[in-house]
Amino acid sequence: MTDPKPELAGFHRQVLMEDMMETVGVEQFDVVDLDGGQSYIRARANCHACECKDACSNWLSANAAGDPQPFCPNASLFQTVKG
């Protein structure tokens, strides 16, 4: 899937990350509270640089809940926060 407008690519990634956190049962504020927001900032950068956007989008479309997925560069962070 290609972003219809390149200037919206960052926004699309932000939505994917928020959707992934919700789907795997991770609260955004718990990630921010983990270490003063540093992990959250790194997670955003990881998501923005990730090459698995299509896999992420497809998995989110097919799943209402689940565990962090191996293709996600933030899977270990989400699993840690999820507990």
Summary of the structure (lengths in Angstrom):
residues: 83
radius of gyration: 12.2
end to end distance: 32.0
largest distance: 36.9
contacts: 206
relative contact order: 0.20
helix: 67%
strand: 0%
